[in-house]
Structures are given as C-alpha cells and as structure tokens.
Amino acid sequence: MDVEFYDVKTRQKVSVPETQLRKTTYEQTNKNGSTTVRYALRGNYEGRNLTKFVSEADWRQLDVPQE
C-alpha cells in the first residue's frame, strides 16, 4: 500500500511505498505542564525526507518500524 505525501519542494503529491515508511511521535510540553503527542509517518522520496501527520488510529494500524 502506498501512502500519499505532499512534497513541498516540487509542490505536488507523491506516493511512497509502505516498505520505505517509518512511524514516529512528536511530544510537546505546554506551559501548564501537560504533554501533547502527535503521530506521524516519515518517508523518503528522491532523497528528501517527508512527514505526514496522521490520527492515532491510522498510526497504530500500520505495521511499519517505529523510529
């Protein structure tokens, strides 16, 4: 299954095969001390790293390695 990313350099959508995907999370601590977690997919297209933020359900559903 391919996942669509937006390539900022070429300003177009590109497809990255599932074999080249990695899962990652970004944690942000707010001023009040609470932590927000964002779920993302990372892919590589023509030597450029691409990031796509997804829902937690979609993130858990994919069976790809986690960074």
trRosetta pair geometry for C-beta under 8 A, 3 or more apart (Angstrom, degrees):
i j d omega theta_ij theta_ji phi_ij phi_ji
1 18 5.1 57 62 -44 72 129
2 15 4.0 21 165 -178 136 112
2 16 6.4 146 -159 66 81 31
2 17 5.5 -50 -100 -95 79 47
2 18 6.9 -118 -88 -31 30 75
3 15 7.1 144 68 -152 30 64
3 16 5.6 -29 62 61 83 87
3 18 6.7 98 -17 -83 99 68
3 21 6.2 65 21 -84 137 139
3 41 6.2 -61 140 126 163 159
3 43 6.7 -173 74 -52 115 147
3 52 6.9 -158 150 45 120 155
4 13 5.1 3 -171 -178 110 115
4 14 7.2 150 -150 76 62 32
4 15 5.7 -37 -92 -94 64 67
4 16 7.9 151 -102 15 16 76
4 52 7.8 117 95 -102 53 157
5 13 7.0 157 80 -154 35 65
5 14 5.6 -24 64 64 86 84
5 15 7.8 150 18 -102 75 19
5 16 5.8 25 -2 -7 119 118
5 41 8.0 -130 -83 95 107 108
5 43 5.7 -147 -38 51 147 130
5 45 6.7 -162 62 -18 133 140
5 50 4.1 71 165 148 154 144
5 51 7.8 115 -142 56 121 16
5 52 5.1 -124 -111 -51 83 120
6 12 7.6 -166 -149 108 63 20
6 13 5.6 -43 -97 -97 62 66
6 14 7.8 130 -121 17 15 76
6 50 7.6 165 63 -157 42 119
6 52 7.6 122 15 -95 77 97
7 10 4.6 17 108 40 123 98
7 11 7.2 -68 91 -13 75 15
7 12 5.9 -5 52 62 103 63
7 13 7.4 148 10 -121 81 15
7 14 4.9 44 -26 -4 120 123
7 45 6.2 -96 -89 86 122 142
7 48 6.8 90 -141 87 102 144
7 50 6.3 -65 -93 -97 69 128
8 11 7.0 19 -166 -76 31 56
9 48 6.3 -130 7 -106 138 165
10 14 7.5 73 60 -48 133 120
14 45 5.0 91 118 -154 149 161
14 50 7.4 -153 63 -65 117 166
16 20 5.4 -106 176 79 100 116
16 21 6.4 121 118 -69 116 88
16 43 3.7 71 139 180 170 150
16 44 7.2 127 -140 52 131 39
16 45 5.5 -102 -85 -67 105 102
16 50 6.8 -170 -40 56 146 133
17 20 5.4 82 68 11 80 100
17 21 7.7 -135 105 -21 45 91
18 21 5.4 -48 -153 13 44 122
18 62 7.4 -157 -143 -154 109 108
18 64 6.3 -139 -179 -77 83 120
20 43 5.6 72 115 -150 97 86
20 44 5.6 -109 174 44 119 87
21 41 5.5 -25 -159 -170 114 108
21 42 7.0 136 -159 72 60 49
21 43 5.2 -32 -100 -86 69 92
21 62 7.1 -67 115 171 144 142
21 64 4.6 -37 95 -153 100 167
22 41 7.3 144 74 -162 42 59
22 42 4.7 -23 64 62 94 101
22 43 7.6 172 21 -75 70 45
22 64 6.2 -144 -108 138 27 115
22 65 5.5 -35 -123 84 81 85
22 66 6.9 117 -177 -130 80 20
22 67 5.1 70 154 -46 128 95
23 39 7.5 -20 -166 -168 98 90
23 40 7.6 146 -160 84 54 49
23 41 6.2 -37 -103 -105 58 64
23 42 7.7 176 -93 17 10 83
23 59 6.0 114 -146 -164 121 89
23 62 6.5 160 -70 84 120 119
23 64 5.6 136 -26 80 94 97
23 65 7.1 -166 23 102 83 35
23 66 4.5 -41 73 -104 99 74
23 67 7.0 -156 83 5 45 76
24 40 5.3 -25 71 71 87 95
24 41 7.7 143 25 -109 78 17
24 42 5.6 34 3 -16 123 118
24 66 6.8 140 -81 -163 46 71
24 67 4.3 -6 -89 39 102 119
25 37 5.5 -14 -173 -167 119 101
25 38 6.8 150 -161 75 64 47
25 39 5.8 -29 -106 -102 79 58
25 40 7.1 154 -101 22 28 81
26 37 7.3 146 76 -158 47 51
26 38 4.6 -14 60 58 99 101
26 40 6.3 39 -10 -3 105 125
27 35 5.6 -7 -169 -173 104 112
27 36 7.2 153 -155 79 53 47
27 37 5.4 -20 -99 -101 76 72
27 38 7.9 -170 -76 20 30 70
28 35 7.0 150 76 -156 40 61
28 36 4.8 -17 61 60 95 98
28 38 7.3 32 -3 -6 109 106
29 33 6.8 -20 -172 -146 101 32
29 34 7.4 163 -151 85 60 31
29 35 5.3 -31 -96 -98 68 76
29 36 7.9 -178 -83 19 21 72
30 33 7.0 -39 73 29 76 19
30 34 5.1 0 38 60 116 80
30 35 7.5 -158 5 -84 80 25
30 36 6.6 71 -38 -14 103 106
38 53 5.8 -39 173 -136 113 117
39 53 6.9 109 80 -159 53 68
39 54 5.6 -66 107 71 101 75
39 55 6.9 17 61 137 128 15
39 56 5.2 142 -13 -94 149 55
39 58 7.7 155 111 70 134 84
39 59 3.8 -78 171 -56 139 158
40 51 5.4 -4 180 -169 133 97
40 52 6.4 151 -159 77 78 40
40 53 5.0 -45 -97 -98 86 56
40 54 6.7 133 -117 16 31 78
40 59 7.7 20 12 -103 16 122
41 51 7.3 153 79 -155 49 50
41 52 4.9 -13 57 60 97 95
41 54 5.9 41 -14 -8 102 126
41 59 7.4 -157 -56 -110 85 79
41 62 7.2 44 -98 38 120 169
41 64 7.8 62 -135 61 100 147
42 49 6.4 -14 -169 -169 102 98
42 50 7.1 152 -157 80 52 51
42 51 5.5 -18 -102 -100 73 72
42 67 6.8 24 27 -29 140 137
43 49 7.6 150 81 -156 38 52
43 50 4.9 -21 66 62 87 102
43 52 7.5 13 7 2 109 107
44 47 7.1 10 -178 -107 99 11
44 48 7.1 155 -155 74 59 37
44 49 5.9 -31 -100 -98 72 56
44 50 7.2 174 -91 15 21 84
45 48 5.7 -29 69 61 73 89
45 50 5.6 21 11 -15 110 129
54 58 4.3 -100 165 86 122 128
54 59 5.3 153 89 -58 111 83
55 58 4.8 92 57 10 83 101
55 59 6.8 -144 96 -8 42 90
56 59 5.4 -56 -146 37 32 117
56 60 6.3 29 158 -16 67 106
57 60 6.1 -56 -147 38 28 106
57 61 6.3 32 154 -26 62 110
58 61 5.6 -55 -146 31 31 117
58 62 6.9 29 159 -21 64 101
59 62 6.6 -58 -158 27 28 105
